[in-house]
Amino acid sequence: MSRETPPEIVVRTAVPEDAPACGQICYEAFAAISTAHGFPCDFPGPEATTGLLSMMFSSPGVYCVVAESGGRIVGSNALDERSVIGGVGPITIDTSAQNLGVGRKLMQAVMDRANNRGAAGIRLTQAGFHNRSLALYASLGFDVREPLACMQGRTRERGLPGCTVRPAKPDDVDPCNTLSRRVHGFDRGVDLAQAIEQGTAQVVEREGRITGYTTHLAFFGHSTAETNVDLQSLIASAESFAGPGILVPSRNHVLLRWCLTNGLRVVQPLTLMSTGLYSDPSGAWLPSVLF
Ligand SMILES: CC(C)(COP(=O)(O)OP(=O)(O)OC[C@H]1O[C@@H](n2cnc3c(N)ncnc32)[C@H](O)[C@@H]1OP(=O)(O)O)[C@@H](O)C(=O)NCCC(=O)NCCS
């Protein structure tokens, strides 16, 4: 099928007033692609996407752009700039303007921004069933890194012997950053400090020291730990996971099987992709839906 004539597209920085229009587009774009493949939508309704984008469009740590065609907003994208690695998303295009090159322009805008600011790399997660986003990101230079299983539920085991999970405190940021640098090669300290302030972050202690942390056991939270046991303790401490679920790297077969044995259900497949610096993590981890 040949593509229509590309519309004249202007990309500009997003402002908080753009959130209602972008939130509506974001919800409808995700609902359409998920429904077409028989998956639940990542968001319960346009209020949730508007709330999320409204927060992102007014956050100093996130660079946000919108695309306009004939003065009408047709899509938006965001780049989390809180660490040396940039995280992309959510990117969504109006369902009536998809496959016309708008997404490529919005991706190029955040990639240019990250490169100009000297980011060491850029990462994102992609809905595993979506041909178009896989093709778009791969053609822009993103490599497939990890298959992910979004999982939801409540584990049967409610804790692991020798591990204590407790809310994270501001003093925990330093040891957590050290752990993150050891596992991933960089830290996400700003993200973690904000999560501590919001009351969603937790740490796990074993033999009197911190062996893992999570910013939130949720779609938008990430977790890093020394071992699977530490990560399992964090997962087991949650009553449920906010949003669609946590993202379990499927190649971590021990963790994936532990989650399944514990009654968690797979919601949908995703793929972690990256461009620029990437080294295989040396520990146990769950990415957020950004990276
Ligand atoms: C994914 C999304 C952001 C892409 O934006 P878009 O404006 O539709 O995409 P573009 O037209 O800029 O680029 C799509 C590219 O994929 C190519 N493509 C599409 N389907 C393809 C397929 N099955 N195989 C190979 N290439 C394909 C197109 O030809 C185009 O490449 P080109 O620029 O080299 O011609 C948009 O479709 C969207 O909002 N989807 C729903 C929400 C979503 O999934 N967001 C992403 C979350 S991971």
The ligand as an SDF file (V2000), in Angstrom:
LIG
                    3D

 48 50  0  0  0  0  0  0  0  0999 V2000
    3.9890    3.8880   16.6090 C   0  0  0  0  0  0  0  0  0  0  0  0
    3.6820    5.3140   16.1480 C   0  0  0  0  0  0  0  0  0  0  0  0
    4.1440    6.2920   17.1870 C   0  0  0  0  0  0  0  0  0  0  0  0
    4.4700    5.5430   14.8440 C   0  0  0  0  0  0  0  0  0  0  0  0
    4.1730    6.8210   14.3350 O   0  0  0  0  0  0  0  0  0  0  0  0
    3.7010    6.9850   12.7940 P   0  0  0  0  0  0  0  0  0  0  0  0
    3.5810    8.4210   12.4920 O   0  0  0  0  0  0  0  0  0  0  0  0
    2.4920    6.1330   12.5820 O   0  0  0  0  0  0  0  0  0  0  0  0
    4.9370    6.2980   12.0360 O   0  0  0  0  0  0  0  0  0  0  0  0
    5.8150    6.8480   10.8180 P   0  0  0  0  0  0  0  0  0  0  0  0
    4.9270    6.9850    9.6260 O   0  0  0  0  0  0  0  0  0  0  0  0
    6.5920    8.0480   11.1860 O   0  0  0  0  0  0  0  0  0  0  0  0
    6.8720    5.6660   10.6360 O   0  0  0  0  0  0  0  0  0  0  0  0
    6.4690    4.3390   10.4950 C   0  0  0  0  0  0  0  0  0  0  0  0
    7.5600    3.6280    9.7330 C   0  0  0  0  0  0  0  0  0  0  0  0
    7.3720    2.2100    9.8610 O   0  0  0  0  0  0  0  0  0  0  0  0
    7.2440    1.6390    8.5600 C   0  0  0  0  0  0  0  0  0  0  0  0
    6.3760    0.5000    8.7330 N   0  0  0  0  0  0  0  0  0  0  0  0
    5.0720    0.4740    9.1190 C   0  0  0  0  0  0  0  0  0  0  0  0
    4.6420   -0.8010    9.1930 N   0  0  0  0  0  0  0  0  0  0  0  0
    5.7090   -1.5820    8.8660 C   0  0  0  0  0  0  0  0  0  0  0  0
    5.9060   -2.9820    8.7690 C   0  0  0  0  0  0  0  0  0  0  0  0
    4.9230   -3.8270    9.0280 N   0  0  0  0  0  0  0  0  0  0  0  0
    7.1360   -3.4250    8.4090 N   0  0  0  0  0  0  0  0  0  0  0  0
    8.1410   -2.5680    8.1370 C   0  0  0  0  0  0  0  0  0  0  0  0
    8.0090   -1.2190    8.2050 N   0  0  0  0  0  0  0  0  0  0  0  0
    6.8050   -0.7590    8.5620 C   0  0  0  0  0  0  0  0  0  0  0  0
    6.6880    2.7490    7.7210 C   0  0  0  0  0  0  0  0  0  0  0  0
    6.9050    2.5220    6.3640 O   0  0  0  0  0  0  0  0  0  0  0  0
    7.5050    3.9240    8.2390 C   0  0  0  0  0  0  0  0  0  0  0  0
    8.8260    3.8600    7.7890 O   0  0  0  0  0  0  0  0  0  0  0  0
    9.4500    4.9750    6.7740 P   0  0  0  0  0  0  0  0  0  0  0  0
    9.4070    6.2630    7.5190 O   0  0  0  0  0  0  0  0  0  0  0  0
   10.8270    4.4830    6.5200 O   0  0  0  0  0  0  0  0  0  0  0  0
    8.5650    4.9280    5.5790 O   0  0  0  0  0  0  0  0  0  0  0  0
    2.1640    5.5010   15.8540 C   0  0  0  0  0  0  0  0  0  0  0  0
    1.7700    4.6330   14.8300 O   0  0  0  0  0  0  0  0  0  0  0  0
    1.2780    5.3160   17.0640 C   0  0  0  0  0  0  0  0  0  0  0  0
    0.9330    6.2470   17.7560 O   0  0  0  0  0  0  0  0  0  0  0  0
    0.8400    4.0470   17.3340 N   0  0  0  0  0  0  0  0  0  0  0  0
   -0.0350    3.7290   18.4480 C   0  0  0  0  0  0  0  0  0  0  0  0
    0.6080    3.9940   19.7970 C   0  0  0  0  0  0  0  0  0  0  0  0
    1.9290    3.2940   19.9490 C   0  0  0  0  0  0  0  0  0  0  0  0
    2.0570    2.1110   19.7070 O   0  0  0  0  0  0  0  0  0  0  0  0
    2.9630    4.0390   20.3530 N   0  0  0  0  0  0  0  0  0  0  0  0
    4.2800    3.5110   20.5120 C   0  0  0  0  0  0  0  0  0  0  0  0
    4.4380    2.7790   21.7960 C   0  0  0  0  0  0  0  0  0  0  0  0
    5.8140    1.6870   21.7460 S   0  0  0  0  0  0  0  0  0  0  0  0
  1  2  1  0
  2  3  1  0
  2  4  1  0
  2 36  1  0
  4  5  1  0
  5  6  1  0
  6  7  2  0
  6  8  1  0
  6  9  1  0
  9 10  1  0
 10 11  2  0
 10 12  1  0
 10 13  1  0
 13 14  1  0
 14 15  1  0
 15 16  1  0
 15 30  1  0
 16 17  1  0
 17 18  1  0
 17 28  1  0
 18 19  1  0
 18 27  1  0
 19 20  2  0
 20 21  1  0
 21 22  1  0
 21 27  2  0
 22 23  1  0
 22 24  2  0
 24 25  1  0
 25 26  2  0
 26 27  1  0
 28 29  1  0
 28 30  1  0
 30 31  1  0
 31 32  1  0
 32 33  2  0
 32 34  1  0
 32 35  1  0
 36 37  1  0
 36 38  1  0
 38 39  2  0
 38 40  1  0
 40 41  1  0
 41 42  1  0
 42 43  1  0
 43 44  2  0
 43 45  1  0
 45 46  1  0
 46 47  1  0
 47 48  1  0
M  END
$$$$
